[in-house]
Amino acid sequence: MTRPRLLLLATGGTIAGVAPTAASTLSYAPASLGADSLIASVPALGDLADITTETPFSTGSQHMTSAYWLTLAARVRQAIVDPTIDAVVITHGTDTLEETALFLDLTCPRDKAVVLTGAMRPATALGADGPMNLYAAAALAVNPASRGAGAIVLMNDQAFGPDRAAKVHTSRVDAFIARSAMPLALMLNGQPVWQVPAAIAAARRPSLAAHFASLPAALPRVDLLAQQVDADPAIIDWCLQQGARGIVVAGTGHGSLSHPIEAALGKASDKGCLVVRASRISDGPVMHGASVDDDRFGFIAAGFVTPHKSRLLLSLLIAAGLDREAARAVFASF
């Protein structure tokens, strides 16, 4: 039988990090090792597939930019239509891994599996989790049932949909969960045990790939603000002055807003700025019309989409030329 052909895209992060001592897990230099070093740390990868490696960029994921996202999406789109590539694995820092996964899932066709993984401990640490995560990501990517899965997050022996994947701990190796959902699969003995068939899960998620025959050179500015005690509404005018075409607010509770913030966002909406209400709470949706009169102010309820993912989603919706009502429908479909 023909062996699977896997493209590994290394982008840095903790999985490629180097610490001063083997006991150091919190102080280290991320993005220090190249793709070949990652491959060498997991000899069993050679049993899974023929692997080609590339490094489109290398950074700690706290430094992720939309320019990096567009570069990565362009390469993934090429790989998906390349008959010599069967699946893609991306190593990535965990701080923004879930956002990159959703960006790729929204902008790329879902014909082939694109699995993103990383590590909570640097490569030099005792008990480093990167090697096992990398092996599991590769095994998941080449699994026949992963075809049509789109982008998947693989961390701590679980596979998560990009819309629900969430990092919820700063340092533990089991830092990721499926927010308001179950994992798509559990990795047992190096193979996925599916709880939700990958292609079915992908079909339920909205895609914007059809809106992007080619990727934009840059994404429109969308700002993310937080509702807090004594929040100053003047920051909203400042965002508009800086060119923001959208604003996402991480509201309290069910996306609730103080009267001054609500009024200022309403004025921004009247000027054509798309405003999304999300929540700073770790779980649960923000539903249309709950706690705020969204119809009156022209706001969009984020549904189950987190504030940070709402920001990237809204930016893509604006780039695709969708209006407020179309954007509302996309958010509601998550």
KOLBABA-437569 format. One record per residue: chain; residue number from 1; x, y, z of N, C-alpha, C in turn. Coordinates in steps of 0.1 Angstrom, whole numbers, plus 5000, padded with zeros to 4 digits. Atoms other than C-alpha are relative to their C-alpha. Example, Ala and Ser with C-alpha at 12.3 -4.5 7.8 and 13.67 -1.06 7.14 Angstrom:
! residues 2
  chaine  num  n_east  n_north  n_up  ca_east  ca_north  ca_up  c_east  c_north  c_up
       A    1    5009     4988  5000     5123      4955   5078    5009     5012  5000
       A    2    4991     4989  5000     5137      4989   5071    4992     5011  5008
END
This chain:
! residues 334
  chaine  num  n_east  n_north  n_up  ca_east  ca_north  ca_up  c_east  c_north  c_up
       A    1    5008     4988  5000     5000      5000   5000    5009     5013  5000
       A    2    4993     4987  5000     5011      5036   4994    5000     5006  5013
       A    3    4999     4994  4987     5023      5053   5025    4994     5014  4999
       A    4    5005     4986  5000     5005      5085   5035    5012     5010  4999
       A    5    4990     4989  5002     5024      5117   5026    4995     5012  5008
       A    6    5004     4990  4990     5024      5143   5054    5009     5012  4999
       A    7    4993     4987  4999     5034      5179   5053    5000     5005  5014
       A    8    4999     4994  4987     5047      5193   5086    5004     5014  4998
       A    9    4997     4986  5000     5046      5230   5089    5003     5005  5014
       A   10    4996     4996  4986     5066      5242   5119    5000     5015  5001
       A   11    5001     4985  4999     5058      5277   5131    5005     5005  5014
       A   12    4994     4996  4987     5076      5278   5165    4993     4996  5012
       A   13    5007     5003  4988     5061      5279   5199    5008     4992  5010
       A   14    4994     5007  4989     5068      5261   5231    5005     4986  4996
       A   15    4996     5013  5005     5070      5227   5213    5014     5000  4995
       A   16    4987     4998  5005     5102      5241   5198    5008     5008  5009
       A   17    4994     4992  4990     5113      5258   5230    5012     4993  5006
       A   18    4989     5005  4993     5146      5255   5248    5001     5007  5013
       A   19    4999     4994  4986     5150      5261   5286    5014     4998  5005
       A   20    4986     5001  4995     5182      5266   5306    5003     4987  5008
       A   21    4998     5012  4993     5176      5235   5327    4989     4990  4996
       A   22    5011     5010  5003     5156      5202   5323    4988     5002  5009
       A   23    5012     4997  4990     5134      5213   5353    4993     5012  4996
       A   24    5007     4988  5003     5125      5246   5337    4988     4998  4991
       A   25    5011     5001  5009     5090      5246   5323    4993     5013  4997
       A   26    5007     4987  5001     5079      5282   5326    5009     5011  4994
       A   27    4990     4990  5006     5111      5301   5316    5008     4994  4990
       A   28    4993     5007  5011     5124      5292   5282    4999     5009  4988
       A   29    5001     4993  5012     5130      5305   5247    4992     4992  4990
       A   30    5008     5008  5009     5102      5294   5224    5006     5002  4986
       A   31    4996     4999  5015     5107      5288   5186    5015     4999  4998
       A   32    4986     5001  5000     5143      5278   5192    5005     4988  4991
       A   33    4996     5012  5007     5144      5244   5174    4993     5000  4986
       A   34    5005     5001  5013     5138      5237   5137    4991     4988  4998
       A   35    5009     5012  5003     5114      5212   5121    5007     4987  5001
       A   36    4993     5013  5000     5141      5186   5117    5003     4995  5014
       A   37    4998     5004  4986     5148      5187   5155    4987     4994  5005
       A   38    5013     5005  4996     5111      5181   5161    4998     4986  4995
       A   39    5001     5014  5006     5111      5151   5137    5009     4990  5007
       A   40    4990     5009  4994     5142      5137   5153    4996     4995  5014
       A   41    5004     5004  4987     5126      5137   5187    4990     4989  5001
       A   42    5011     5010  5000     5099      5113   5176    5003     4990  4988
       A   43    4997     5009  5011     5115      5085   5155    4988     4992  4995
       A   44    5011     5008  5004     5082      5066   5154    4992     5007  4990
       A   45    5008     4993  5010     5068      5093   5131    5003     4993  4986
       A   46    4997     5006  5012     5086      5075   5103    4991     4987  4997
       A   47    5008     5012  5002     5063      5045   5108    4986     5004  4995
       A   48    5014     4995  5004     5032      5067   5101    4999     5005  4986
       A   49    5001     4993  5013     5040      5085   5069    5014     5004  4995
       A   50    4989     4993  5006     5065      5100   5045    4998     5015  5003
       A   51    5002     4987  4995     5071      5134   5060    5009     5010  4993
       A   52    4993     4988  5006     5081      5167   5043    4998     5011  5010
       A   53    5001     4990  4990     5089      5196   5066    5003     5014  4993
       A   54    4998     4986  5004     5087      5234   5060    4998     5009  5012
       A   55    5002     4990  4989     5090      5264   5083    4996     5014  4994
       A   56    5005     4987  5006     5068      5293   5069    5004     5012  5008
       A   57    4995     4990  4990     5078      5313   5100    5002     4993  5013
       A   58    4997     5006  4987     5090      5307   5135    4999     5011  5011
       A   59    5002     4990  4990     5077      5326   5165    4993     4994  5012
       A   60    5009     5003  4989     5061      5324   5199    4987     5005  4997
       A   61    5013     4997  5006     5024      5324   5193    4994     5013  5006
       A   62    5005     4987  4995     5019      5355   5215    5003     5011  4990
       A   63    4996     4990  5010     5035      5373   5186    4993     4998  4987
       A   64    5007     5003  5013     5010      5359   5160    4994     5013  4995
       A   65    5006     4989  5007     4997      5384   5135    4991     4995  4989
       A   66    5008     5004  5011     4971      5383   5108    5008     4998  4987
       A   67    4991     5003  5011     4999      5385   5083    5006     4986  5000
       A   68    4995     5014  4999     5013      5352   5096    4988     4991  4997
       A   69    5012     5008  5003     4977      5338   5094    4999     4998  4985
       A   70    5003     5001  5014     4974      5347   5058    5011     4992  4993
       A   71    4989     5008  5005     5009      5333   5050    4997     4985  5002
       A   72    5003     5014  4997     4999      5300   5067    4988     4995  4992
       A   73    5012     5005  5007     4965      5298   5051    5003     4998  4985
       A   74    4997     5002  5014     4980      5303   5016    5008     4987  4998
       A   75    4993     5013  5001     5004      5274   5022    4991     4988  5002
       A   76    5010     5011  4998     4976      5252   5035    4991     4998  4988
       A   77    5009     5001  5012     4954      5260   5006    5007     4993  4988
       A   78    4992     5007  5010     4982      5249   4983    5001     4985  5002
       A   79    4998     5014  4996     4987      5217   5002    4987     4992  4997
       A   80    5013     5007  5001     4950      5208   5001    4998     4996  4985
       A   81    5002     5004  5015     4950      5208   4962    5012     4993  4994
       A   82    4988     5007  5005     4984      5192   4959    4998     4985  5001
       A   83    5003     5014  4999     4979      5155   4950    5012     4992  5006
       A   84    4989     5007  4994     5013      5146   4965    5000     5002  5015
       A   85    5001     4998  4986     5002      5157   5000    4986     4994  5005
       A   86    5012     5006  4995     4976      5136   5020    4994     5007  5012
       A   87    5005     4994  4988     4974      5156   5052    5011     5010  5005
       A   88    4991     4990  4995     4990      5185   5071    5000     5000  5015
       A   89    4998     4998  4986     5003      5189   5106    5007     5013  5002
       A   90    4994     4987  4997     5011      5223   5120    5004     5000  5015
       A   91    4996     4998  4987     5032      5228   5151    5000     5015  5003
       A   92    5005     4987  4997     5022      5260   5169    5001     5003  5015
       A   93    5001     4996  4986     5025      5279   5202    4985     4999  5004
       A   94    5013     5002  4995     4995      5272   5224    4992     5013  5003
       A   95    5007     4988  4996     4987      5308   5233    4989     5004  4990
       A   96    5010     4996  5011     4969      5315   5200    4997     4989  4991
       A   97    5002     5011  5009     4967      5280   5186    4985     4998  4996
       A   98    5014     5001  5004     4929      5279   5188    4995     5010  4990
       A   99    5004     4990  5010     4925      5311   5169    5006     4997  4986
       A  100    4994     5004  5013     4949      5300   5141    4992     4988  4994
       A  101    5007     5012  5005     4930      5267   5139    4986     5005  4993
       A  102    5012     4996  5005     4897      5285   5134    5002     5009  4987
       A  103    4997     4992  5012     4912      5310   5109    5002     4990  4988
       A  104    4998     5009  5011     4924      5281   5088    4988     4992  4996
       A  105    5012     5007  5003     4892      5262   5091    4990     5008  4992
       A  106    5010     4991  5007     4872      5292   5079    5005     5004  4986
       A  107    4995     4995  5012     4895      5301   5050    5005     4990  4990
       A  108    4994     5010  5009     4907      5268   5036    4989     4989  4997
       A  109    5008     5012  5003     4888      5239   5019    5003     4989  5011
       A  110    4999     5010  4990     4882      5210   5042    5002     4986  4995
       A  111    4998     5013  5006     4891      5181   5019    5010     4991  5007
       A  112    4990     5007  4993     4921      5171   5039    5001     5004  5014
       A  113    4999     4996  4986     4928      5170   5076    5012     5010  5001
       A  114    4989     4991  4996     4949      5199   5090    5000     5000  5015
       A  115    5000     5002  4986     4959      5191   5125    5010     5010  5006
       A  116    4991     4991  4993     4974      5218   5148    5003     4994  5014
       A  117    4996     5005  4986     4994      5208   5179    5011     5009  5005
       A  118    4990     4992  4994     5018      5223   5203    5004     4993  5013
       A  119    4995     5005  4987     5032      5218   5238    4998     5010  5011
       A  120    5000     4991  4988     5029      5232   5273    5013     5000  5007
       A  121    4986     5000  4994     5065      5223   5282    5009     5000  4988
       A  122    4990     4999  5010     5096      5231   5262    5006     4987  4997
       A  123    4995     5013  5005     5113      5204   5242    5011     4995  5010
       A  124    4989     5004  4991     5142      5203   5268    4995     4996  5014
       A  125    5005     5002  4987     5120      5198   5298    4998     4985  5003
       A  126    5004     5013  4996     5116      5166   5318    4985     4998  4998
       A  127    5015     5003  5002     5083      5150   5308    4995     5009  4989
       A  128    5005     4992  5010     5081      5172   5277    4988     4993  4992
       A  129    5012     5006  5006     5046      5167   5261    5000     5002  4985
       A  130    5000     4998  5015     5056      5179   5226    5001     4988  4992
       A  131    4999     5011  5009     5068      5146   5212    4988     4991  4999
       A  132    5013     5008  5001     5036      5127   5221    4989     5007  4993
       A  133    5010     4992  5007     5014      5155   5209    5003     5000  4985
       A  134    4997     5001  5014     5033      5155   5176    4997     4987  4994
       A  135    5003     5013  5005     5030      5118   5172    4985     4998  4998
       A  136    5015     5001  5000     4993      5119   5180    4994     5008  4989
       A  137    5005     4991  5011     4987      5148   5156    5003     4993  4986
       A  138    4997     5006  5012     5004      5129   5128    4991     4988  4998
       A  139    5008     5012  5001     4985      5097   5135    4985     5004  4997
       A  140    5014     4995  5002     4952      5117   5136    4999     5005  4986
       A  141    5001     4994  5014     4960      5135   5103    5000     4990  4989
       A  142    5000     5010  5011     4967      5104   5083    4989     4989  5002
       A  143    5011     5010  4998     4938      5084   5098    4989     5002  4989
       A  144    5010     4999  5011     4913      5077   5070    4987     5008  5004
       A  145    5012     4994  4995     4884      5089   5091    5002     5015  5002
       A  146    4998     4985  4998     4900      5124   5094    4998     5007  4986
       A  147    5002     4993  5012     4895      5131   5057    4987     5008  5000
       A  148    5011     4991  5000     4872      5160   5053    4998     5007  5013
       A  149    5001     4994  4986     4878      5171   5089    5002     5015  5000
       A  150    4996     4987  4999     4891      5205   5081    5011     5002  5010
       A  151    4990     4998  4989     4912      5220   5109    4996     4994  5013
       A  152    5003     5007  4987     4915      5201   5142    5011     5004  5009
       A  153    4990     4997  4990     4933      5210   5174    5003     4986  5007
       A  154    4996     5012  4993     4952      5180   5189    5009     5004  5012
       A  155    4992     4997  4988     4963      5185   5225    4995     4990  5011
       A  156    5002     5009  4988     4965      5163   5257    4991     4988  4996
       A  157    5007     5012  5004     4953      5132   5238    4986     5001  4997
       A  158    5014     4997  5004     4921      5148   5226    5001     5008  4987
       A  159    5002     4992  5013     4910      5162   5192    4988     5009  5002
       A  160    5010     4990  4998     4890      5194   5193    4996     5007  4987
       A  161    5003     4992  5011     4870      5212   5167    5005     5014  5002
       A  162    4994     4987  4999     4885      5246   5160    4991     5011  5006
       A  163    5010     4991  4995     4853      5264   5170    4999     4999  5015
       A  164    5002     5002  4986     4852      5249   5205    5013     4998  5008
       A  165    4987     5002  4993     4889      5243   5213    5003     5013  5009
       A  166    4997     4988  4991     4900      5265   5243    5011     4996  5009
       A  167    4990     5002  4990     4931      5268   5263    4995     5006  5013
       A  168    5006     4996  4988     4920      5270   5299    5009     5000  5012
       A  169    4991     5000  4989     4951      5267   5320    5014     5006  4995
       A  170    4988     4994  5005     4984      5286   5319    5012     4991  4999
       A  171    4988     5008  5000     5008      5258   5326    4998     4985  5000
       A  172    5002     5014  5000     4993      5223   5330    5000     4994  4986
       A  173    4999     5006  5013     4998      5198   5302    4986     4997  4995
       A  174    5014     5002  5005     4960      5192   5301    4993     5013  4999
       A  175    5005     4986  5000     4954      5228   5293    4988     5003  4991
       A  176    5010     4997  5010     4929      5224   5265    4987     4992  5003
       A  177    5013     5006  4999     4892      5216   5266    4992     5003  4987
       A  178    5010     4996  5010     4862      5216   5242    4990     5008  5007
       A  179    5009     4991  4993     4842      5246   5253    4986     4997  4996
       A  180    5014     5003  5002     4805      5238   5257    4998     4988  4990
       A  181    5002     5011  5009     4810      5205   5238    5009     4989  5005
       A  182    4991     5011  4997     4828      5172   5238    5011     5000  4990
       A  183    4990     5001  5010     4861      5164   5221    4995     4992  4988
       A  184    5004     5008  5012     4858      5150   5185    5005     4986  5001
       A  185    4994     5014  4998     4881      5121   5194    5009     5000  5012
       A  186    4990     5003  4990     4902      5106   5221    5011     4992  4993
       A  187    4989     5007  5006     4937      5094   5212    5003     4989  5010
       A  188    4997     5011  4992     4941      5059   5226    5010     4990  4993
       A  189    4990     5009  5006     4972      5038   5220    5004     5005  4986
       A  190    4995     4994  5012     4982      5062   5193    4990     5001  4988
       A  191    5009     4999  5011     4950      5061   5173    4987     5007  5005
       A  192    5012     4993  4995     4918      5082   5174    4988     4991  5001
       A  193    5013     5006  4998     4886      5069   5188    4990     5011  4999
       A  194    5009     4989  5003     4859      5091   5173    4988     5000  5009
       A  195    5013     4998  4993     4831      5105   5194    4990     5007  4991
       A  196    5008     4993  5010     4819      5128   5167    5007     4998  4986
       A  197    4993     5001  5012     4827      5118   5131    5005     5013  4994
       A  198    4993     4988  5003     4852      5143   5118    4993     5008  4988
       A  199    5006     4994  5012     4835      5150   5084    4986     5006  5004
       A  200    5013     4995  4996     4801      5154   5101    5002     5013  5009
       A  201    4998     4988  4992     4815      5179   5126    5004     5011  4992
       A  202    4996     4989  5009     4831      5199   5098    4988     5005  4992
       A  203    5011     4995  5007     4799      5200   5079    4991     5009  5008
       A  204    5009     4992  4992     4781      5215   5108    5006     5014  5003
       A  205    4994     4987  4998     4806      5244   5110    4999     5009  4988
       A  206    5000     4992  5011     4802      5274   5088    5014     5002  4994
       A  207    4988     4998  5007     4829      5280   5062    4999     5013  4992
       A  208    4999     4988  5009     4840      5312   5044    5009     4998  4988
       A  209    4991     5002  5011     4863      5295   5019    4994     5004  4987
       A  210    5006     4997  5013     4838      5300   4991    5001     5015  4997
       A  211    4999     4985  5001     4841      5338   4997    5014     5005  4996
       A  212    4986     4996  5002     4878      5338   4992    5006     4992  4989
       A  213    4993     5006  5011     4888      5327   4957    5015     5002  5001
       A  214    4986     4997  4996     4920      5344   4967    5000     5007  5013
       A  215    4999     4993  4987     4931      5356   5001    5002     5014  4999
       A  216    4997     4986  5000     4931      5393   5009    5015     5003  5004
       A  217    4986     4996  4996     4965      5411   5012    5001     5003  5015
       A  218    5000     4996  4986     4955      5422   5047    4985     4999  5005
       A  219    5013     5001  4994     4925      5419   5071    4996     5014  5005
       A  220    5005     4988  4994     4903      5448   5081    5002     5001  5015
       A  221    4997     4999  4985     4909      5462   5116    4987     4997  5007
       A  222    5011     5003  4990     4886      5448   5143    5006     5000  5014
       A  223    4994     4998  4987     4892      5458   5179    4992     4992  5010
       A  224    5007     5008  4989     4884      5437   5210    5001     5008  5013
       A  225    5001     4992  4988     4873      5456   5241    4994     4991  5011
       A  226    5006     5007  4989     4863      5444   5276    4991     5010  5008
       A  227    5009     4992  4991     4834      5456   5297    5005     4997  5014
       A  228    4996     5002  4986     4846      5462   5332    4994     5012  5008
       A  229    5004     4989  4992     4837      5485   5361    5007     5013  4996
       A  230    4994     4987  5004     4842      5521   5351    5006     5000  4986
       A  231    4995     5000  5013     4848      5512   5315    4997     5014  4993
       A  232    5001     4986  5006     4854      5545   5295    4995     4998  4986
       A  233    5005     5001  5013     4833      5548   5264    5008     5007  4990
       A  234    4992     4992  5009     4858      5572   5249    5009     4991  4991
       A  235    4991     5009  5008     4879      5542   5238    4993     4995  4987
       A  236    5007     5004  5012     4852      5533   5213    5002     5010  4989
       A  237    4997     4990  5010     4856      5566   5195    5014     4999  4995
       A  238    4986     5001  5003     4893      5561   5196    5002     4989  4990
       A  239    4999     5011  5009     4889      5527   5179    4996     5004  4986
       A  240    5006     4995  5013     4868      5543   5151    5010     5009  4993
       A  241    4990     4991  5005     4894      5570   5147    5012     4993  4994
       A  242    4989     5008  5005     4921      5544   5142    4996     4991  4988
       A  243    5004     5007  5012     4901      5528   5114    4993     4987  5002
       A  244    5007     5012  4997     4882      5500   5131    4987     4999  4992
       A  245    5012     5003  5007     4855      5485   5109    4991     4991  5008
       A  246    5008     5009  4991     4843      5462   5136    5006     5001  5014
       A  247    4996     5000  4986     4844      5461   5174    4993     4988  5007
       A  248    5006     5011  4992     4839      5430   5196    5002     5004  5015
       A  249    5000     4997  4985     4831      5436   5233    4998     4987  5008
       A  250    5002     5011  4991     4837      5409   5259    4992     5005  5012
       A  251    5009     4995  4990     4807      5418   5280    4999     4992  5013
       A  252    5002     5007  4988     4798      5408   5315    4988     4990  4998
       A  253    5011     5009  5000     4775      5378   5321    4996     4996  4986
       A  254    5005     5004  5013     4753      5372   5290    5003     5011  4989
       A  255    4997     4990  5010     4772      5398   5270    4994     5014  5004
       A  256    5006     4988  4996     4757      5426   5291    5010     5012  5000
       A  257    4992     4988  5002     4770      5462   5288    4995     5011  5009
       A  258    5005     4988  4992     4769      5493   5310    4993     5010  4990
       A  259    5007     4991  5009     4747      5521   5297    5009     5009  4992
       A  260    4991     4991  5008     4776      5544   5286    5007     4992  4989
       A  261    4994     5008  5010     4793      5515   5267    4990     4996  4989
       A  262    5011     5004  5009     4760      5504   5252    4997     5012  4990
       A  263    5004     4989  5008     4752      5539   5240    5012     5003  4990
       A  264    4989     4997  5009     4787      5545   5225    5001     4989  4989
       A  265    5000     5011  5010     4786      5511   5207    4989     5002  4990
       A  266    5011     4997  5009     4752      5520   5194    5003     5010  4990
       A  267    4996     4989  5010     4766      5552   5178    5010     4994  4990
       A  268    4991     5006  5010     4794      5532   5163    4993     4991  4990
       A  269    5008     5008  5010     4769      5508   5148    4993     5008  4990
       A  270    5007     4991  5010     4749      5536   5133    5010     5006  4990
       A  271    4991     4995  5010     4781      5548   5116    5005     4989  4990
       A  272    4996     5010  5009     4785      5514   5099    5010     4990  5006
       A  273    4990     5009  4993     4809      5497   5124    4992     4988  5004
       A  274    5007     5012  4995     4798      5461   5130    5005     4997  5014
       A  275    4998     5002  4986     4795      5454   5167    4995     4987  5005
       A  276    5003     5014  4996     4796      5419   5182    5001     5000  5016
       A  277    5000     5002  4986     4786      5412   5218    5004     4985  5003
       A  278    4996     5013  4995     4805      5383   5233    5000     5001  5015
       A  279    5000     5000  4985     4811      5374   5270    5014     4996  5005
       A  280    4987     5003  4993     4841      5373   5293    4999     4988  5008
       A  281    5002     5012  4993     4825      5343   5310    5006     4988  4992
       A  282    4993     5011  5006     4844      5310   5303    4991     4990  4992
       A  283    5008     5010  5006     4814      5290   5292    4986     5006  4997
       A  284    5014     4995  5003     4779      5295   5276    5000     5010  4989
       A  285    5002     4991  5011     4765      5314   5247    4996     5014  5003
       A  286    5006     4987  5000     4755      5350   5241    4989     5000  4989
       A  287    5011     5001  5009     4721      5349   5225    4994     5013  4996
       A  288    5006     4988  5006     4704      5375   5203    4989     5005  5009
       A  289    5011     4994  4993     4683      5399   5223    5001     4998  5015
       A  290    5000     5003  4986     4693      5385   5257    5009     5011  5007
       A  291    4994     4990  4992     4702      5413   5282    5003     5013  4993
       A  292    4998     4987  5008     4706      5439   5253    4991     4999  4989
       A  293    5009     4999  5012     4682      5450   5226    5009     5001  4988
       A  294    4991     5001  5012     4704      5439   5197    4993     5006  4988
       A  295    5006     4995  5012     4678      5449   5171    5000     5016  5001
       A  296    5000     4985  4998     4676      5485   5185    5013     5006  4997
       A  297    4987     4994  5001     4713      5490   5186    5008     4995  4987
       A  298    4994     5006  5012     4722      5469   5155    5012     4991  5004
       A  299    4989     5008  4996     4745      5446   5175    4998     4985  4995
       A  300    5000     5014  5004     4754      5410   5166    5004     4992  5013
       A  301    4997     5009  4989     4753      5383   5193    5010     4989  4996
       A  302    4989     5009  5004     4784      5361   5193    4996     4985  5001
       A  303    5003     5014  4999     4765      5329   5202    5011     4992  5009
       A  304    4990     5008  4993     4791      5302   5213    5014     5004  4997
       A  305    4987     4996  5004     4820      5321   5198    5006     5009  5010
       A  306    4994     4992  4990     4845      5334   5223    5005     5014  4995
       A  307    4997     4986  5005     4856      5371   5222    5012     5000  4990
       A  308    4989     4999  5009     4890      5364   5206    4997     4994  4987
       A  309    5004     5006  5013     4876      5341   5180    4989     5009  4993
       A  310    5010     4991  5006     4847      5366   5174    5008     5011  4993
       A  311    4992     4989  5006     4874      5392   5166    5005     4995  4986
       A  312    4995     5004  5012     4890      5371   5139    4989     4996  4990
       A  313    5012     5004  5008     4856      5358   5126    4994     5013  4994
       A  314    5006     4987  5005     4842      5394   5123    5009     5006  4989
       A  315    4991     4995  5009     4874      5405   5105    4999     4993  4986
       A  316    5001     5008  5013     4870      5377   5079    4986     5003  4994
       A  317    5013     4997  5006     4833      5385   5075    5000     5013  4993
       A  318    4999     4987  5007     4840      5421   5067    5009     4999  4988
       A  319    4992     5001  5011     4868      5411   5044    4993     4993  4988
       A  320    5007     5007  5010     4844      5388   5026    4988     5008  4994
       A  321    5010     4991  5005     4820      5417   5021    4986     4997  5005
       A  322    5013     5004  4995     4792      5403   5042    4994     5012  5009
       A  323    5006     4989  4993     4767      5428   5057    4996     4995  5014
       A  324    5003     5003  4986     4753      5429   5093    4991     4987  5001
       A  325    5009     5011  4999     4725      5404   5087    5006     4987  4997
       A  326    4993     5012  5003     4747      5379   5070    5010     4996  5011
       A  327    4991     5003  4989     4772      5382   5098    4993     4994  5011
       A  328    5008     5006  4989     4745      5376   5123    4997     4985  4998
       A  329    5003     5014  5003     4736      5344   5105    5012     4991  5002
       A  330    4988     5009  4999     4771      5331   5105    5003     4998  5015
       A  331    4998     5001  4986     4776      5338   5142    4990     4990  5006
       A  332    5011     5008  4994     4743      5321   5150    5001     4985  4996
       A  333    4999     5014  5005     4753      5290   5130    5011     4992  5008
       A  334    4990     5008  4992     4782      5281   5154    4993     4993  5012
END
